[in-house]
Amino acid sequence: MRILIVEDDADTNQFIARGLAELGHQVVTSSDGRDGLFHATDGGFDAMVVDRMLPGLDGLALVKALRAAGNTTPVLMLTAVSGIADRVEGLEGGADDYLVKPFAFTELAARLHALGRRPSAAAEPARLTAGDIVLDLHRRTVIRAGRKIALQPREFTLLAELMRNPGRIMTRTMLLERVWDFDFDPKTNIVETHLSRLRSKLNAGFESDPIETVRGAGYLIRDGA
């Protein structure tokens, strides 16, 4: 894997880079948020390790800028803050996984390996359709009945996950794992809140709601929405 490390603490940066290099990975390092964004947008990385607090441009802003530009490279975000709210903010901002400092290198390597195993956008069709909705995974656009729908990155990912499974019930746990990469219940209404926002944008000006709530089970999008 080709991995970008954006970490301003020199010791941590070198520690991660040395360990990943020993595992056979190709590593590029940066200690500044703006420089890290420059490297990231240059492309060609299989994964990124990004510190939450960075000089020049903080890690969350860096990731948001990448996602807004359509860059889907998996990001493992590092943070010194262990609070759930901080992790939720990072994941909602576009990070794929979170690791709290101090951490064991073996765990970091395992998480990067897991991110690298995920199917890439190139392994599936560029477009997903459900009724009158067309979602373009490469351009990160959503069009319903010829009308472009502007979505936030997490709303887009949520809709994409539903559209990958038309007619299939997606449970709250499944969505937490696949959209937010949570392997635990954050005890918040994060799924419900994002679904509400998604529906509001998707259904504005339309009479039908393509997303169905299956009471006590989960949610599904109808193939003939």
N, C-alpha and C positions, 0 to 999 in steps of 0.2 A: 504494500500500500504506500501511496505517496501522501504524507501527512504534514499539514501546516500547524505549527505551534505558535500561538500568540500569547506570550506571558512575559510580564515586565520584571518579575523577580528572576535575576540571573541564575541563581542556584536551582530554582525549580525548573526553569527553562532547560538548563543543561542536563538536569537529572532526567527529565522526560525524554529529551532528544537522545541522550546516550542510551537509555534503556530501549527506546524504539529502534534505534539504529542496530543495536545488538540483536534484536529480533528479526532483522532483515528489512526493515522499512526504510524508505527514502524520506528524509526529514528536512523541512525548511523551517527556520525559526525567525521570529520577529518579537520585538519587545515593546512595540508601540501600536496602538489601535489603528491609526491611519495607515501606517506602513503595512500592518496586517491585512487591512481591507484591500490595499493595493495588490498584495500577493494573492489574496483570495479571489479577487475579480479576474486575475490573470488566468485562473482556471487550472485544470489538470490535477486537482487534489481529490483523493478518495475519502478523506476525512479531515476535520480540523479540531484542534484543542484550543479553546479560547478562554482566557481568564475573564472573570466578570468585571473586575476593576482594572482599567488600563489607562495610561496617559494618552493624550491626543484624542482618543475616541474610545468610550467605554465598550466593553464586550457586548452588552445588550444592543447598543446602537449599531455596532459592527454587524451583528447577526441580522438585525432588522433591515439594514441596508442591503445585505446580500439577498435576503428573501424578497425584498421589494424589487430587486433587479432580476429575479427569477432563478437565482443560484440555489440549487437544492443540495449542495454538498453537506453530508451529515456533520453536525457540530456537537462536540462534547464540551460543555461549559464547566469551568472550574470556579468555585466560589469559597470564600472564607466564612460565608454566612450560611448557617444550617437551617434557617427558618423556612417553613413550607411556602410562605408568601413569596419569598425571594425565588424559590425554585419554580413556583407557578408562573411568576412574571417572566422568568427566563424562558421557560418552555412555551409560554404563549407568544413570546417574542420571536420564536423560530428555532430555538435550540432543540436538539434531538435527545439529549441526555444531560444529566447534571451530576457532578461529583464534588463533594465537599472536602475542603482542605482541613487537616492533613489527610492524605490518602495513601493507600498502598499501590505501588506501581503495578502489581499484578492485576489489581482491580481495574485500573485505568486501561491497561493493555487488553483485558478481557472485554471491557465495554467498547473500545474501539473496534475490536475484532467483530463484536456483535453488530455494530453499526455498519461495518464493511460487508456483512453477509446479507444486509437488507437488499431486496430487489431494487434496481435502479429504474429511473423513469424510462430508460431506453429498453428495458426488458418487457414493457407493456405498451399497449397502443398509445399513441400520442394524444388521442382524444377518447373521452368517455361520453356516452350519451344515455339519457334516460328521458323518454318522451320528448318534450320540446326543449330539453336542456342539453347543451353541449359544453363540455369542460375540456379545455386544452391544457394538458399537463406541461408542455414545453413553454408555451407562451403565458401560462398561468392566467388564462382568461375564462370567464363563464358567460355564456350567452343563452338566454331563454327566449324562444320565439323571436329571434332576431334582435333582441334587446340585450345590450351588454350590462352585466351585473358586477358592480365593484365590491370585492370582498377583501377582508383582512386575511393575512397569511393563514391563521389558524382556522378561520371560517372556510377558506378554500380547501385546506387539508381535510377538514371534517366532511365537506361535501364530496370530495374526491373519494374518501373512504366509503361513504354510503353508495356512491355511484359505481364503485368497483364491485359491489355486492347487491345489484338490483333485485328487489323482491325478497331479500334475505334479511331477517331480523338481526340487527347489530345491538348487542347489549351494552349497557353503560360501561361495564368492565372492559369489553372489547374496544370501545372507543377510547377509553382512558389509556389503554395499552398502545393502541395503534396511532392515535392522533397526538397524545401528550407523552407517550412512553412511560406512563406511570405503572409501576408494578405494585402499587398500593392505592388505597382509596384516600384521597386528600381531604375527605369529609367536607367538601364544598359542592356548590351547585355549578361547577365549571362546565360540565357537559350541557346541562339544561340552559345555562346562560348563553353559551355560544350557539346552541341550536335555535334559541329564540331569536338571536340577532341574525342568524343565517336565514331563517324563515322570513323574517321581516323584510330583508333585502331581496330575497329570491321571489317572494310573492307580491311585492308592491306592483299594483296595476293588473294583477291576475286574480281570477276567481278561485282557482284551485291551488291546493297545497300539495306538492308532490311527496313531501316527507310525512310519513304516518307514524304516530306514536302508538305503539302496541302496549297497552296497559299492563304493567307488571313484568314486561319482557324487554322492551327496548325500542328501537326505531328502525324504519326501513324506508327506502325510496322506491316508489313504484316504477317498474320498467316502462310502463305506458303512462308516465306522469302527465 
